[in-house]
Amino acid sequence: MSGCTIENDFLCKHSMFGGLNEKNLSVIRPFLEELDLEKGVTILKQGEPNTKVHFIVEGDVAVIRQSETDAACSRTITELHSGDSFGEMELIDIQNCAASVVTLTKSKVVTLSNKDLYMIKLQDLQTYTMLVLNLARDISRRLRGADEMLAKIKTKIMDAKHSSSGPVSSE
């Protein structure tokens, strides 16, 4: 545990800590680990275990997915910025990292481990519940965005197939 220097007002403006009051934050604060990272640091590596959720206080990170079939091929899925979180999927589904996360700039993040979440649960069930629901809402928003993106891609593919097959004859 470390002494977190991040102000409560800053934390409360972001979804991971949304709806939490001073009492809730006083329960969480002793568990927050603050990390100052240089540009180019790999925070999470695809395929490896992760036991922490990370919240970006300052800086930018890239979420990078390595090809399953071509080790030389990787793609940036998205970039995340101050106020975003990552690593929450592994806390919920207890699987290895689905992608790597690398700092694009000098960054500051705070982390909570699954052990920390368990200790928060023992100390204050309401705070734990709100924190986990906030994480679930973040995952849900990302899933909805991915669903929307896939639907748009499928529509473009279907439109391209339809337009390349020429006019449909009614005979």
N, C-alpha and C positions, 0 to 999 in steps of 0.2 A: 504494500500500500504506500501511496505517496501523497504529499500535500499538493493537491490540484490547485493551480493558480487561476483557472478559468472562472470568470464571473458567472454567477447564476443567471443574470439577465441575458447574457449571450447564450447560455445553454437552453433556456426556456424558449428562445425564438426559433428553435429547430425541432423537427419532428421527433427525433429520438427522445427528447426530453419534454415534449409538448404536454401540457396539462399538469406537469409536476409543480408542486408548490415548494416553498422554502423548507418545510419539514421533510418532504420527499427527497429533495436534493441534499439535505444534510445527512440522510441515510446513505445515498449513493456516493457522495463526494469522497469519503475516505478510501473507496475502492478504485477510483479513477486513477489510472496510470498515465502520466503525461510523457509523450515522446517527441523530441525535436529531431527531425530527419533531414538529411541533405538530399539534394536532387539525385535521382538515379538509384535510390534505395528500393530493393524489392521487399515489400512488407509481407505479402502473401505469395506463395508459389503454387501454381496449379498442380493438383495431384498430391499435395502435402497436407498434413493435418493442420487445423487451425482451431484454437480454443478461445478466441477473443473476438468481440465486436469492436470495430474501430470507428471513431467519430472524428471527422476532419475539422479542426479548429482553424487552421490556416494552411493555404497551399492548394495544390492540385495533384491528383493522381490519375494514372491510366489503368483501366481494367483490361487486361490482355489475355486473349484466349489462344492457346497453342493448338495447332491442328493435330487431330488424333492420328492422321495418316502420314503427315509430312512434318518431321521435326524442325525443318528449316522455315516452316510457314507459321506465322502468328498474326493475329489481327487485334487491333484495339477495338474493344466492344463499345466502350464509353469512357468519358472522363468525368471524374467526380471532383467537387470543390468544397469550400468551407460550408459546413452545415450538413454535408452528406455523410452517410455511414456505409460501411462495408464489412463483410465477414460474418454477418448475422445468419446467413443460410447455414453455415457449418455448425452454428450453435443450436439450430433448430433440428436439422436433419442428420447431424453427427456424421457427415461424410467429408471426404477430403475437399480441398478448395477446387471450385469449378473453374477458376481463372486466377491469373497472377495479378497483383496490384503493385505498381511501381510509381514512386514519386516523380512528378514532372518538374516540380519546383521544390525549394526548401519548404518543408511542411511541419506542422505541429498537429499531432493527433492525440486523442485520449482513448484508452481502451478499458474494457470491462471483460474479464474472463468468465467462462461458464462457472468456475468456482466462486467468483465474486457474485454472480447472479444468484447462486444458491445461498450464499451468506446473506444477501439482501433479502431473499425470500424468508429466511429464518428470522431476520430482524423485523421486517415490516412487509407483510403480505400485500398490502395495498400498493406500496411503492413498486414492488416486484411485478405485480399484475399490470400496473400502468406502463411500466418500462417494456415488458414483454409484448403487450398489446401495441405499443408504439412501434416496436421492431416488426411485428407482424403486419401492421399497416404499411410500413415502408416496403416490405417484401411484396405485399399485395399491389401497391402502386407500380412497382417495377414489373410485376407479372402482367398487369393490365397493359402497360406500355409495350411489353414484348408481344402480347397477344395482338395488339393493334398493329404493330409493325409487321408481324407475320401475316395478318389479314390483308394488309396493303400489298405485300410482296406477292401473295397468292393471287390477288385480284389482277395485278400487273401481268403475272405469268398467264393467267387464264385469258386476259384481254389480248395478249400477244399471240397466244395459240389461236384464238378465235379470228383475229384479223389476218393471220398468215394462212389460214385454211381457205380463204376466199369466201365468196357469197354462197350461202346455203341454198340449194335447189329445192323446190317444193315438189318436184316430180317423183 
